[in-house]
Each structure stands twice: as C-alpha cells, then as structure tokens.
Amino acid sequence: MVQTKKIALYMLVVFVLYTIITDPDRSADLVQIGFEGVASAAQGVGDFMSALIR
C-alpha cells in the first residue's frame, strides 16, 4: 500500500512538471484560478463570521 502511494505521488509530480514545461501559459491560468478560488472561499468565511458577530 505504501509503495502504491509513492508511485501515485511520483506520477502526479511528473504530470505536473510535464504540464508546466509543455504549456506554461495554461499552467499559470490554472494556478490563478486556484488562488482566486481560495481567496473567494476565505472571503466567504470572513463574511460568515462577520454575520455571526452582528
């Protein structure tokens, strides 16, 4: 089981590196979308906490 996890992690790292090397513009777009999603989620949590305080 541990060996399978190592192989899966290795394959994921290789895939990410391959994607970054072959199409860096698309990779940058995907990272930006991810950060926007995290920022939006943090904003939602902040709004929720502010509503609880009021």
C-alpha positions, 0 to 999 in steps of 0.5 A, spaced: 500 500 500 505 504 501 509 503 495 502 504 491 502 511 494 509 513 492 508 511 485 501 515 485 505 521 488 511 520 483 506 520 477 502 526 479 509 530 480 511 528 473 504 530 470 505 536 473 512 538 471 510 535 464 504 540 464 508 546 466 514 545 461 509 543 455 504 549 456 506 554 461 501 559 459 495 554 461 499 552 467 499 559 470 491 560 468 490 554 472 494 556 478 490 563 478 484 560 478 486 556 484 488 562 488 482 566 486 478 560 488 481 560 495 481 567 496 473 567 494 472 561 499 476 565 505 472 571 503 466 567 504 468 565 511 470 572 513 463 574 511 460 568 515 463 570 521 462 577 520 454 575 520 455 571 526 458 577 530 452 582 528 
